[in-house]
Amino acid sequence: MPKQILSVLVCFSFIFLTVACQAKHSELPDKPLEIALNMTAQELYDANPEYKVFQEADAQPMSVTFQGYDFPRYKEPTVIIKYPNGELSIDGVMSILAYDDNKKANYKLSKINLGFLFNQKVSGISDEDAYQKIMSFFKELQDKGWTYAKSLSEPRLSPKDSFTFATKEGGSDFNLDYTYPLNFEQWMQLSDLQVWQLRHGKDVFMNIRINRQSDPETGSRHYLISLDVFDESELIKQIIPNNYDESLTKEYSKLYGGLPEARLFFETKAIKMGLKIQQDQPDYTLPLVLKETGIDTRKFVSIDPYKIAYEEFIKRQEAGEDMTPYYENQPETKPEMSSQARGRCLADQPHSA
C-alpha cells in the first residue's frame, strides 16, 4: 500500500527530527494539550496558548502547511485527542502533525498524527515491556469501542487467522485484526514496521504504526509509535489514486465495482494458506459515500472464493463469460465496473493479464 508506506516514512522522518531537536529549554505546561478531529489550525492553537513556544508550521509547496507541535526529548506532554463520541489520552507525545490546505479558508484538520516513544530512557525498552504496553493500549481501545477496520478489499478472516495471514509469506501485515490477543512469541513475529487499522463507529478511523528499531552500537531497543486519527474523507483518499479529477465519493464509486475482485484476490491467497473465509462476516456503512452516491457499503456483495479462485475468475471474465453466478447471494445483476476502474490496480492487487 504505497500511500500508507509513504505516510509512515514522512511521519517517522518528522519524529526523528524531533528526537534530535533538544535545544529548546522552555518548561512544559502542567495541563495536557487538547486537540479535536476536524478543528481548524487556529482553533488548535487558540485552545492551547500555553504551548505556543512549541508550535511548528512547516510550509510545503502547493499551498500546504503541516501544522502542529514539536517537543524536545524528555519534555513530552500528555495529549488528549477528541473525536465524535470519545477521546484518547496519550502520554509522552513527541510530535503532533496535521495537514492544512492554505487554499481553503478555515480548513478542518481531518487527519491528525501523534508520534511518541514507548521508552522514556536513552537505554531504550525491552521487547517484553513494549509488548505489555501495546497490549494494555489495545485493551483500552477495545474498552472505548474501537474495532478492526476491515476494508472491502480485505479478506474476511477470524482474528486468529488474520495473524497467520499477516505473518506468512504472500499475506499482508496490513490485515492484522488488532483485537487478536497476541502472545509474546507472536508479538516478536510481527514486522518491524507493523500497522493496525481501526475504526470507531462509522466515521472515525485510526492507523497505529509501530517501528521497532535496534541501536547498532548499543543493541538497545526503541519502539516508535505513530497514531493517525482521521475521518471518512481521509479514508477514501487512501483508497483512490492521487490523480483524481472529481469528488472523492464520485471517484470511490468508480472503483467500487472492482472491489469484489480485490477481495477475491486476497481471499484466494488465504484459502491457499489453509485459512477459512468467514463469509457471514459483515461489512459496514460509510456514511459520506452513502449520502453522496447512494452506495451502502454494508450491502457489499463479494465473489464466493469457494466457487472460483481469483486467477480463474479474471481469465473467464476477460473471455466474456457472465460471472454473476460466482457472486455471493446471487445478485440479479453483476456489479458494474467502469472502464476507468478496470484500468486501475488496487493496493497489492496485480493487473490482470
MODAJO-V175220 format. One record per residue. N is the residue number from 0. SS is DSSP state (H for helix, E for strand, - for the rest). OMEGA is omega in whole degrees, -180 to 180 (* if undefined). Layout:
BEGIN
N;SS;OMEGA
N;SS;OMEGA
END
This chain:
BEGIN
0;-;-171
1;H;-178
2;H;-178
3;H;180
4;H;178
5;H;179
6;H;178
7;H;-177
8;H;178
9;H;-177
10;H;-176
11;H;173
12;H;179
13;H;-179
14;H;180
15;H;177
16;H;180
17;H;-180
18;H;-177
19;H;-175
20;-;-179
21;-;-175
22;-;-178
23;-;-177
24;-;-179
25;-;177
26;-;-180
27;-;177
28;-;-179
29;-;-175
30;-;176
31;-;173
32;E;-177
33;E;180
34;E;-179
35;E;177
36;-;178
37;-;166
38;-;177
39;E;178
40;H;180
41;H;177
42;H;178
43;H;-178
44;H;179
45;H;-178
46;H;-175
47;-;-177
48;H;-180
49;H;-176
50;H;-175
51;H;-177
52;H;-178
53;H;-178
54;E;176
55;E;175
56;E;-174
57;E;-178
58;E;-179
59;E;175
60;-;176
61;-;175
62;-;179
63;E;174
64;E;173
65;E;-179
66;E;175
67;E;-176
68;E;180
69;E;-175
70;-;178
71;-;-179
72;-;180
73;-;171
74;-;-176
75;-;-177
76;E;167
77;E;180
78;E;174
79;E;178
80;E;-176
81;E;178
82;E;-179
83;-;176
84;-;176
85;E;176
86;E;177
87;E;174
88;E;-177
89;E;179
90;E;172
91;E;-178
92;E;-179
93;E;-177
94;E;173
95;E;-173
96;E;179
97;E;180
98;E;179
99;E;180
100;E;-176
101;-;-179
102;-;-177
103;-;179
104;-;178
105;-;180
106;-;-178
107;E;-179
108;-;-173
109;-;176
110;E;-176
111;E;179
112;E;173
113;E;177
114;E;179
115;E;178
116;E;174
117;-;-175
118;-;177
119;-;-179
120;-;177
121;-;-177
122;-;177
123;-;-176
124;-;178
125;-;177
126;H;-180
127;H;180
128;H;178
129;H;178
130;H;-180
131;H;-179
132;H;-178
133;H;177
134;H;177
135;H;179
136;H;179
137;H;178
138;H;178
139;H;-180
140;H;178
141;H;178
142;H;180
143;-;174
144;-;177
145;E;-180
146;E;177
147;E;-177
148;-;178
149;-;179
150;-;-178
151;-;-180
152;-;-175
153;-;-178
154;-;180
155;-;-175
156;-;172
157;-;177
158;H;180
159;H;-180
160;H;178
161;H;176
162;H;178
163;H;-179
164;H;-178
165;H;-173
166;H;178
167;-;176
168;-;-178
169;-;178
170;-;-179
171;-;-180
172;H;175
173;H;-174
174;H;-180
175;-;179
176;-;-174
177;-;-180
178;-;179
179;-;-177
180;-;180
181;-;166
182;-;-174
183;H;180
184;H;178
185;H;177
186;H;-178
187;H;177
188;H;-177
189;-;176
190;-;176
191;-;173
192;E;-173
193;E;-180
194;E;171
195;E;-179
196;E;-175
197;E;172
198;E;177
199;E;-172
200;-;-177
201;-;-170
202;-;174
203;E;-175
204;E;178
205;E;170
206;E;177
207;E;179
208;E;177
209;E;177
210;E;-179
211;E;-176
212;E;174
213;E;176
214;-;-176
215;-;-178
216;-;-176
217;-;-176
218;-;-179
219;-;179
220;E;175
221;E;178
222;E;177
223;E;-176
224;E;177
225;E;175
226;E;170
227;E;175
228;E;-172
229;E;-178
230;E;-174
231;H;-180
232;H;178
233;H;176
234;H;-179
235;H;178
236;H;179
237;H;-174
238;H;-175
239;-;179
240;-;-179
241;-;-173
242;-;-180
243;-;-175
244;-;-176
245;-;-179
246;-;-179
247;H;-177
248;H;177
249;H;178
250;H;178
251;H;-179
252;H;177
253;H;-178
254;H;-171
255;H;-178
256;-;180
257;-;-177
258;H;176
259;H;179
260;H;178
261;H;178
262;H;179
263;H;178
264;H;-178
265;H;-180
266;H;173
267;H;177
268;H;-178
269;H;179
270;H;178
271;H;176
272;-;-179
273;-;-179
274;-;-178
275;-;177
276;-;180
277;-;-173
278;-;178
279;-;-180
280;-;-174
281;-;169
282;-;-175
283;-;-179
284;-;169
285;-;-172
286;H;-178
287;H;178
288;H;180
289;H;-177
290;H;-172
291;H;-178
292;H;-176
293;-;180
294;-;175
295;-;-175
296;H;176
297;H;-178
298;H;180
299;-;-180
300;-;-180
301;-;170
302;E;-177
303;-;-176
304;-;178
305;-;176
306;-;-176
307;-;177
308;-;-175
309;H;-175
310;H;-180
311;H;179
312;H;-178
313;H;-179
314;H;-177
315;H;177
316;H;-179
317;H;176
318;-;176
319;-;-178
320;-;174
321;-;-175
322;-;-179
323;H;-178
324;H;-177
325;H;176
326;E;178
327;H;179
328;H;175
329;H;178
330;-;-178
331;-;178
332;-;179
333;-;177
334;-;-178
335;-;176
336;-;-176
337;-;178
338;H;178
339;H;-178
340;H;-177
341;H;-178
342;-;-177
343;-;-178
344;-;178
345;-;-176
346;-;177
347;-;179
348;-;-177
349;-;170
350;-;178
351;-;-177
352;-;*
END
